[in-house]
Amino acid sequence: MDSCQKCGHKLNPGQKFCPQCGTVQERKAASSSSAPPPQNRSREENRKGPSFFQSKKGRIITVVIVVLALGLFGAYQYIASTMTPSKIQSQFVDAVKKQNVKEMKQILNKNQTELDLNDAAITDFLAYFKKHPDVYAETVAQLKNDAGKLAVNKNYDNRTRPVSLVRDGKKWLVFDYYAVNVKPYAIKLEANQEPVEVSINGKSVGKLMKNNDTFGPYLLSDLTIEAKYKGEYTLVTKEESIDPYEEDSQNKEGIENIKVELDLSGSTVTVESNNEDAILYVNGKSTHKKIKDVGEFGPVKTDGSMKLQAVYTIDAHTVKSNEETITSDGQSVYLDILATDFVGDPPSYEDDYTYAGTDEESLGQTVENHYTYISTGNYEEAFALLSPKKKKNYNYDNWVRDSKNNYKNVVTITSATLIDEYNGEVQFTLTSYDHKPKGKALVQEWGGTWNLIYQDGRWLMNASKIKRIDSYTIDE
């Protein structure tokens, strides 16, 4: 139904005049015939309702989206702020102060797959800084330095240090991952016996079968190594304490393995006899070794429970030496088979002697020279003062190796006696000084007797009875 163009009165279709006001109705253009008048459009829009964004539901959804976006942005900002290099450094300080294993575990570099970051290892790691405040101060300073450099250069990397701050990839594919990186340490053990049972920090790590092996890796901590070697006659134990940080500071380029040498020789004695073909017996049981093949014998017990004896059999006749009880480390044991016990003539070196014609002063001078040569590194001269019989007790290279730590010997001759033109005896005391690790020196007091023979125109040291009286450690 149409309406009057002037007054809006309702008209029948096709009416040309308005019955209300008489106005002639003009024909409308086709293009606008279908468009409703303004008031009708308003009523039509009211019937359709408001747009989505004007609706209450739309406004609520829009607000929710905005709130979520702001929340996500805020969360991102917060998480990012907790993962900055300086924040990780602060968390390290806090974890050490509180000895907090859980907090330290969160900031250690989890990408270090070679390390087992278990609670026990982290506990030892934290305890290390508590025990070594100087190392802790150096580490905090290092981490602050790393944090400052990472803030301006994400590619900065200083993993050669024992403890450092590093960027190691991404976390959740969004955030830069910063963590405390700890240099791993392995322990390379070498021993002069085998097999050796090894424990590190109270935990058994197995046997050292081939004189050397590598164990680890370990976090920075005080490492205590315990080694046990079960010898034929006694158990030898050795304990070594290692500070990886101190070892590392001696090598600025960093190290992978900390080398530890384990001396499991235990207590030893020197065995000699006037019959080198006699067999050595321990507590009445044969070692199946001739005296000339024994030399330094061990490891042995020094509590008086071990007794040594030389036994010689010839033509179905067995003779035995005196029995010597072992009571100290380094003891010289001389097993004498009396000449009257032999069938036939006793062994003699007299045919090897040359003209003697010397005095007692030369006896003492020979002993003094021997120990002076050792302390000054003149090993060939020192070894040359031993008789051929005595030299058989030693391998020269091993003898030199065992002598190299000795840097000073103070000899006091208490008496020098010329027994006959071919034999002499010197009683003496000796204070020896040997280098030890970490600026220490081992001081040992000795006392005893050297028997000398005159051969090839000079006195040679042939047999000894020497006992260690005391030993202690001093600062060099």
KOLTORNU-662195 format. One record per residue (C-alpha): x, y, z; residue in one letter. Coordinates in steps of 0.5 Angstrom, whole numbers, plus 500, padded with zeros to 3 digits. Layout:
N
XYZa;...
//
This chain:
476
500500500m;503507498d;502513502s;501521500c;507524498q;505530502k;501528508c;503521509g;495518508h;494511506k;493511499l;490505495n;495502489p;494507483g;490513487q;493519483k;490524488f;490524496c;483524499p;486527505q;489533502c;488533495g;495533493t;496530486v;501524487q;507524482e;510517479r;516515483k;522513479a;523505478a;530505482s;527508488s;520505488s;522499492s;526503497a;522504504p;521511506p;526513512p;521512518q;520505515n;527504514r;528505521s;522501523r;525495519e;532496522e;529495529n;526489527r;532486524k;536488531g;543491533p;549489529s;554483533f;559488536f;553493538q;550487541s;551485549k;554478547k;559481542g;561486547r;562481552i;566477547i;570483545t;572484553v;574477554v;578477548i;582484550v;583481557v;586475555l;590478550a;592483556l;593477560g;598473555l;602479554f;603480562g;604473563a;609473557y;613480560q;613476567y;616470565i;621473560a;623478566s;624471571t;629468565m;634474564t;641473565p;641477571s;635474574k;638467574i;645470577q;640472583s;637466584q;644462584f;646467590v;639465593d;640458592a;647458595v;645462601k;639457603k;643451600q;636450596n;637444592v;630444588k;632452587e;639450584m;636444580k;631449576q;637454574i;642449572l;643448565n;639442563k;642441556n;648438560q;646431558t;653428560e;652430568l;647427572d;644433576l;641429582n;639431589d;646428592a;650431587a;647438587i;647437595t;655436594d;655442589f;652447594l;656445600a;662446596y;661454596f;659454603k;666450605k;670455600h;667462601p;673465597d;671460591v;664462592y;666470591a;669469585e;664465582t;658470584v;663475580a;664471574q;656470574l;655478574k;660479569n;657473564d;650476565a;652483563g;656481557k;650476555l;645482556a;648486550v;651480546n;647473546k;652469543n;657471549y;659464551d;664462557n;664455558r;671454560t;670457567r;668452572p;661455573v;659460568s;652463565l;650461558v;645462553r;643455551d;637455546g;630457547k;625455552k;618453550w;620455543l;619463545v;624465551f;631465551d;634460555y;639462560y;642457565a;648456570v;653452566n;658447571v;664445568k;664437568p;670434571y;672426570a;677423575i;683419571k;686414576l;693411576e;695406581a;701402582n;698395584q;692392581e;686390582p;684396586v;677397589e;675405588v;670409592s;668416590i;665420595n;663414599g;660411593k;663405590s;665406582v;668399581g;675396580k;681399577l;684393573m;689396568k;693401573n;689406570n;682408568d;677414568t;671415572f;665421572g;664426570p;662430576y;659436578l;664441582l;665439589s;670436594d;672429591l;674424596t;677418593i;678411597e;682406594a;683399597k;688394594y;688387597k;695384597g;698377599e;700379606y;696385608t;690390606l;693397603v;688403603t;689410600k;685416601e;686422596e;682429597s;681433590i;679440589d;677441582p;677448582y;684448585e;686443579e;683448574d;686454576s;693451575q;690450567n;687456564k;685453558e;681448562g;682441563i;677435562e;681430567n;684430573i;689426574k;690422581v;696417582e;695412587l;701409591d;698403594l;705400595s;704400603g;709399608s;715395605t;722393607v;728391604t;731384605v;738382604e;742376606s;749373606n;746367601n;742370596e;740364593d;736362599a;728362599i;724368603l;719365608y;714369611v;711366617n;714360616g;711359609k;715360602s;714366598t;718361592h;722367591k;730368592k;733373596i;736376590k;730377587d;726380592v;730387594g;724391596e;718387599f;711389600g;706391602p;707388609v;704389616k;708393621t;704391627d;709385629g;705379626s;710378620m;716375621k;721373615l;726368614q;731366609a;731358608v;737355604y;737347602t;743344599i;744336598d;738335602a;740339608h;736345610t;739351613v;735357616k;737364618s;735368624n;728370624e;726378623e;720381626t;717387621i;715393626t;716399621s;715401614d;722402611g;725397615q;732393613s;732386614v;738382614y;737375614l;744371616d;745364615i;751362619l;757359616a;757353620t;750352618d;753351610f;755344607v;761346604g;764353604d;760359605p;759364599p;765369599s;766375595y;773375597e;776373590d;773380587d;776384592y;782388590t;788392594y;784396600a;789400603g;784405605t;782408612d;776409616e;775416614e;773414607s;768409609l;764415612g;765419606q;762414601t;756414605v;755421605e;757422598n;751417596h;746421599y;749427597t;749425590y;741423591i;739430593s;743433588t;740429582g;747425581n;743419580y;749415576e;754417581e;750415587a;748408584f;755407582a;757407590l;753401591l;756394590s;754389585p;751385590k;746391592k;745393585k;741387584k;736389589n;734395584y;732396577n;735402576y;730406572d;725405578n;730406583w;731413580v;724414579r;723413587d;729418588s;727424584k;722427590n;728427595n;731434595y;735434601k;739429605n;743431612v;747425614v;751424621t;756419621i;756416628t;762411627s;766408622a;770402623t;775398619l;773391620i;779388616d;782391609e;776389605y;770390610n;768396614g;762398617e;759405618v;753407623q;749414621f;743418622t;739421616l;734426615t;731426608s;726431605y;722429600d;717434595h;710433597k;704436593p;701443595k;708446597g;709440603k;715436604a;715429608l;721429613v;723422615q;729421620e;733414619w;738411623g;742404622g;748401619t;751400612w;756395611n;761396606l;766392602i;773395598y;772393591q;775396584d;779401588g;774404592r;769403598w;762400596l;756400600m;754392600n;748391605a;744395610s;740395617k;736402617i;730403621k;725409620r;725413627i;720418625d;716422619s;712428619y;710433614t;712441613i;711447609d;717447604e;
//
